[in-house]
């Protein structure tokens, strides 16, 4: 199973948003945002959160995910 990293921090910086703003705009709990943003690699991610985050950043899900290990 591969590991993925979410590009939340990078995308937020591009928009000039804090992680709290990302949480507020997306409806994804702040604790989830910080967990995803700080994790060096995850095996599982909540798909609903991914969809909300991709919509918030106006990117495709593929642009939100960075595969770090296959």
PEWOKA-V232897 format. One line per field, one symbol per residue. ss: DSSP state (a for helix, b for strand, c for the rest). phi: phi as a letter, one per 20 degrees, with the letter a starting at -180 (. if undefined). Layout:
ss->???
phi->???
This chain:
ss->ccbbbbcaaaaaaaacccaaaaaaaacccaaaaaaaaacccbccccaaaaaaaaaaacccaaaabbbbbc
phi->.edcceefffffffemdefffffffeneggffgffffeffrcecbffffgffffffelcfggfeddfdbd
